[in-house]
Amino acid sequence: MKRHSTWLIMLLLATMALFVFAGCGGGEEAPLPDPDPAEVPDEVQAVIDHTVDLAANYALQLDGEWADEYLALLDSGQGWDYPGYDDLKATLDQFRIESGAYYVYILTDMDPDDGYFEITVDGSEEPDDWMAQYEVEGQFFVAQDGEPCAALSAWDNDVDDPVWSAFAPVYDSDGNVVGILGVDYPAPEILDFPEWNRDSDEWNGMEVEY
């Protein structure tokens, strides 16, 4: 997901049901009508599971003290100039380096009515601008509601370089979700499954609905 949203979210036909939580940890599968929607190949499901696990496990490490400092950052209005920003970013940088992810970052829904989530602390080598906007995706809302969740498609980071994204909630010490952790992980397996890449002409249209 870690790029400015230039692709439009496509709507599925009303007659088609999704595995709404196929990419979400611990969720229930939606009922399937006839004809069945696309089944998730084992290789694709393995990518989904791994990316969700990364997001969920790293988000747990941000709960509490890190999230409290993050909330103080937001409340300060100082953005990158906040005195503790570098330490907050360093934690996400470390997650990115040790996991092999391309991008690790925090999104927060600053205005629930505007159709965007904003990127704030960005553990990337070339961070996005503070408060850069990303069009809402179903997996954002699922994660914000407390359930780690992956996208149901990859996207192209570069030519022949598909990436899968997953998200998980981050809680402050009072148990409030203050943002969602995003992890964008290289998924070369998807080269063999272009129908699971939203940037491919063969994309099957699968996405998380909310």
N, C-alpha and C positions, 0 to 999 in steps of 0.2 A: 504494500500500500504506500510505501514511502516514496512518493513522487506527487507532484501537483496533479490534481484530478482533472485530466483532460478527456477521459473516456466517460461516456454517459452510462448511468445505471439502467440496464435494460429490464423491462418488465416481462415476466413470463406469462404465457397464455393462462387464462383463468382455469382451463381444464387440466392444467398440469400442477401436480403437487410436488413439493420439494422434500428432501431429507433435511428439514429445517435445522436440525441439530446434528447432522452427520459430522459437521466440523466443530462441534461444541462438546466440551468434556462433560460426560455424565448425563446428557440430555436424552429425551425420548425421541424416537423416530416418528415423523408424521405419518398418518395412514396413507397408503398408496392406492390410487384409483387405477382403473384400466384406461389406456395403456400405462404400464409402469414407466416412471421417469428413468433417466439414465442411472444404472447401477454404478457405484463407485468401485473401480478396480482396486485390487489389493495394494498395488504399488502406489496408487494415488492416496488411498486411505492411510498408508504408512507415512506418507509425507504430511498429511493432515495431522495425524496423531503426534508425530514428532514435533511439529511446529506448535501445536496446542500445548504440549508438555513443556516446551521451552518457555512459552509465554506465562503459563500458570506457575511454574516453579520460580521463575525470576520475579514475578509479581509478588509472590509470598515474601520474598526477601526485601521488598520495598514497603510492605505493610508496617504501620507504626511510625517509628522515628523518621525514616526517609520521607514518608508521606506527609507527616506533620511539617517537616521543613519545606516540602513542596507546596503545601497549602499556604505557608508563610510567604513563600515566593510569589504566589498568585496574589495574595492580599497586599503585598508591597507595591505592586504596579511597576516594579523596576526592571522586570524582564531579565535580560542577560546581565544587567548591571547589579543585580541582587548579590550581596556578598557571598552567599552560600551556593550560587548557581554552579560554579565550577565543580564543587564537590558532588552536587546532585548529578551533573553530567558525567563525572568520572565513574560513578557507579554504573551508569548505562553503558559507557564505553567499555568497561570491564566485561559486562555481560556479552556485548557484541564480540569482543576479542576472543573470549573463552569458548563461546558457542559456535563461532564461525558464521554468525548471522551477518547479513549485509547492513541492516539497519535495526536499531533498537531505540524506541522513543516513547514519549508520553503524549496522549491526546486527551483533551478535556473539552466537554461541550459547554462553551462559555455562554452561548445563547441558544436555548432549546428550540427557539422559534425560527432560526435563520437557515436551517438545513445544512449546517456545517459542524464539524469538530475542529478544534484548533490544536496544532502541534506546539508544544512548549519546550520541555527539556528534550533535546535531540542528541542521543548518543551516537552520532555519525561523524565520520571524518570531515564531511562537508555539511554541517547542519543546515536545515531549512531555517528561514527567517522565523523569528519569534512570532507566534500566533498565526502562522501560515494556515490557511483554511483548506480542509479536505471535505468533499461532499460526503454526506452520511452514507454508511453502508450498514446492512442488517447486523453484521457481526459486531459493529461498534455498540449498538444498543444492547445486544445480548450480553456482551462483556460488562457494560455499564450497569446492567441489572444483576451482576454477580456471577455470571457463568462464563468461564474461559471458552473462547469460540474462534474458529478459523474461518477464513473465506472458503467458498466452494469453488474457487478457481484460482489459478496462478495468474501472474501478469509478467510482462517482459521488462526486465531491468535493462537489457540490451539485446542485441541480436543473439539468438540461441542461448539466452540466459534467463530462463523462467524463474520466478520467485513466488513463494507461498507466504501468506501473511496470517498471523493469528494474534489474538488480543485477550487480555485478562484484566480483571479489576484490581485496582490498588486502593487500599483502605487506610484511613488515618487511625489514630489511637482511639477515636470515638466510634469506629466501625462504619464510617461514612466512605463511600466511593468518591475519591477526589480526582480520579482520572483512570485511563486504561493504558496498560503497557502494550505497545505494538512490537512485534518481532517479524521482520521480513527475512526469510531464510531461503538460500539457494535451493532450487528444486530441479536439477537437470533431468530427473526421471520423467518430468512432464514433456520433455522433447518427444517421447514416445507416445504421448497422450495429448495431442494438440486440442482435442475437444474439451480438455479441462484447463485451457488457457484462454482467458477472456480477451486477450489481444490477438488471438488466432481467428482466421476466417472460419475455422471449424468448431468454434466454441459452442458448447451445448446449451448455454444460457443458464446453467445452474448457479444460483446465488442464495444467500441466506435472506429469507424474508422475515420481517418483524412487524 
